[in-house]
């Protein structure tokens, strides 16, 4: 379960990669996509905004409370770019951009699941197909990303 870092004596929080998005920014992002974002992704956004452990990529989200940011790493900008330049279907929201070896990972808003969650799927750019295997929700996807990153750190360390 994701939890916000505890405030320090000055009221600031520690451990953030980003200025914490306000609830209105998170609601605005979902509204721009025409959906209510799933609870596990909203929790991630409220704690971290965006980013990740990997230097070359990270979770697309909200940077500095700009819910409709267009720079790389912003869910809005990454999704629009993939739709305009790579044929991403309108029911997918990019949560990780991917690279030349891995597909962009997306929330599949066409398949709502229990508790308001959406599965996370890959979008294969060359064939313009959606992967048939999926993570049940964003939290499951994030846990696997962190486990994979820790494995690489241990192997290289």
Helices and strands as residue ranges (DSSP letters): H 23-33, H 39-47, H 75-86, E 92-96, E 104-112, G 114-116, E 118-124, E 129-130, H 138-156
